[in-house]
Amino acid sequence: MLTKIGVVLAIILRTKALKLKGIAIPAFLSGIFGVTKPAIYGVTLPRKKFFIISCIGGAIGGALFGLLGIKSYMFGGLGIFQFPCFIAPSTNDLSGMYNGMIVAAASFAIGFGIAFSLYKDSAPASAPSTPDENSEEPALQNETLKSPLTGNLVKLPDVPDPVFASGMMGQGVAVEPTVGKIFAPADAEVTTLFPTGHAIGLKTAGGAEILIHVGMDTVQMKGDGFKAHVEQGDKVKAGQLLIEFDIAKIKAAGYPIITPVLVTNSASYKEILPVEGVSIKNGDKLIDVKI
C-alpha cells in the first residue's frame, strides 16, 4: 500500500503537468487511508513502469513482513489505521506494530526513491501549449460514447463501492451486465490493461479517457473467468471485442458484477451526460461528453 503512494508522491514532485498533479494529489491522500484505486487506475497503471515499481516495492515489503514474523491479529482499518492490528492482544506487545511501521516506511522509501529517480514527463516543460500528437494535453472534442456492455443501467451513486460512487475516479454510469462481453465504446487506444483482465483503460480519438471496471473487487479473482482479446497499446475500433468474462463464475465467487464505465478525465469537460433508463444494449448511446 505505502509503496504505491510513495511512487505517487514522487510523480507529484517530479511532474510539471497540472492535469497529472490534479489526479495524483487526491490519489496520494486517499492512499494514505488505504483507498488505492485512484493511485492504481489514475496514476501508476497508465504509466506501466511505475505500476511495476509499486509491485516490486510491495513484494519486498511483503517479504520483510514474513521474515520479521509480523502478524495481523484482527481485521481493522485500512492504510495507516491498519498498524494497531499488529499489536498482540494477549500481551499488548507493541513490537509488531513498530516493526510494521518500519517495514511500511521502507516500502514507501523504495517506491519513492526509484520513481523519483526515473520519472520524466512525456513532453518537455518548454513544449508549446498548442496541443499536438506528442502533447500530454491533446485537443478534446465533443463525442458520444457507446455502451460497451449489454445489461441494466445503474446510476453511479448506486454503485456498491464508495470510490466509484463518489465520482473520485471520474463521472459516468454503470451497467449490470447480462452478457459477459466488453466492446470498445469508440475508436480508441488501449492505454491500460490490468494483468488480471478485470479492468481496461482506453483513450478515444476525441481525447476522452475511459475506465471500464468489471465488477467490484474482482481483482481478487486473479484473472480467473476473464479473457482479454487486446493488449495494451492496441488501437481498436468502436464495437471491437475487448474482454470476455464469466458472469456466473464472478457471482459464484461472491463479487458484485456491476461494471462502472467512467470518464476519468471528467474535469477536462464541461458536461458528462450519461443516458437514463433501465436497460441498454451494446452499441447504444451511453454517455455524451461535451467540452
SULSULTA-V639818 format. One record per run of one state. SS is the DSSP state (~ for helix, > for strand, _ for the rest). FROM is the first residue (numbers start at 0). LEN is the number of residues. Records with the same first field share a line. If there is no record, write none. Layout:
BEGIN
SS->FROM-LEN, FROM-LEN
END
This chain:
BEGIN
_->0-1, 14-3, 32-4, 44-3, 67-11, 86-1, 88-4, 93-1, 118-24, 146-4, 154-1, 158-3, 165-5, 177-3, 183-4, 193-5, 204-4, 213-4, 221-4, 228-6, 236-4, 245-1, 252-5, 263-2, 268-2, 274-4, 280-4, 290-1
~->1-13, 17-15, 36-8, 47-20, 78-8, 94-24, 155-3, 161-4, 217-4, 246-6, 265-3
>->87-1, 92-1, 142-4, 150-4, 170-7, 180-3, 187-6, 198-6, 208-5, 225-3, 234-2, 240-5, 257-6, 270-4, 278-2, 284-6
END
